[in-house]
Amino acid sequence: MPYLKLVVNTEETCNMKTIIQLLTRFVPRKILQPLAQFGSKIISVFYLGNKFYCIVCNRNFRKLLPYGRLKSRENALCPNCLSLERHRLMWYYLKKNTKFFTKKLKVLHFAPEICFVNRFKKLSNLNYITADLESPWAMVKMDIHNIKFPDNKFDVVFCNHVLEHVDNDLKAMSEIYRVLKPNGWAIIQSPQDWNLETTYEDKSITEPLEREKHFGQADHLRMYGRDYGKRLSSVGFIVEENKLVYNLEKKIIIKNCFSANEVIYLCKKL
C-alpha cells in the first residue's frame, strides 16, 4: 500500500509539472492568469492537509504545486491563491517589518500578482492602484518607462519580476524613484543568478529560445547578478538588501515553503 501511494503521488507530481510547464511557456500571461485563478479553486481541494502553510491565503496543504518553466521547483505554487515562494516571503516581511497592513498609505503596484490584488484591495488603510500594460488586474494601463503620475505621489511601490522584461531597466527604476514620496519605500524584486558578479545582458540576443537559454525565460532581456542592489542605488535609492529569511529557523522556511536564499530589496527615497 505505501508503494502504491508513492507511485500515485509521483505520477500526480509529474503530470502537474508537465501541465504547468506547458501552460507557463506557451499560454500568454493575460490569458493564463484568469484561467489559473478559476482552476485553483477546484484543484486546491485535493491538496488540503497539514504539512505546509500559505501565509498569504492562510491555508494548510499536504503539499504545494511544482512550478518552473525550465526546471520545476517542488512545493512552490500555492494551489489556492497561486502565491510563489517570493510572494509568501514578501507577505511575511510586510507583516513582521512594516506597518503596511495598518498605516494609511498610497500604493502603486506594477504587474500585480494574482495572490495579492484582491487582498490588498480589501485593506481599508490603503489607497491602492495597480498598473501594467497587459495584466487583466491593472486599473491603469501604463508603461513603466513613463509612469503617468506626478512626482512624489506614492508612499509605497511594488514592482516584482518586471525589470528583467523591460528595455531600459534603469529608466524604469528612475520612474519608480520619481513617483515615490520622500521617505517612501519600494520593494523591487527580480530574478538573480548569484554566480554572476555583474548583470548579464546582450541586446543582440532577440530570438525567444536564445533568450530563454541565456536569461532563463523567452521574454527576459537580462539576468541580474550580485550587482542588482547597486543598479537600484544608482538611480538614487537607499537600498537595504534584507536577508530576513537567512535568519529564520529551518522549520519555518520549510513549513511556509520560502526560498532559502531570497533577498528582499527594500528601496527607500530620502
Secondary structure, 3 states (H helix, E strand, C coil): CHHHHHHHHHHHHHHHHHHHHHHHHHCCHHHHHHHHHHHHHHHHHHHEEEEEEECCCCEEECCCEEECCCCCEEEEECCCCCCCHHHHHHHHHHHHHCCCCCCCEEEEEECCCHHHHHHHHCCCCEEEEEEECCCCCCCEECCCCCCCCCCCCEEEEEEECCCCCCCCHHHHHHHHHHHEEEEEEEEEECCECCCCCCCEECCCCCCHHHHHHHHCCCCCCEEECCCHHHHHHCCCCEEEEECHHHHCCHHHHHHHCCCCCCCEEEEECC
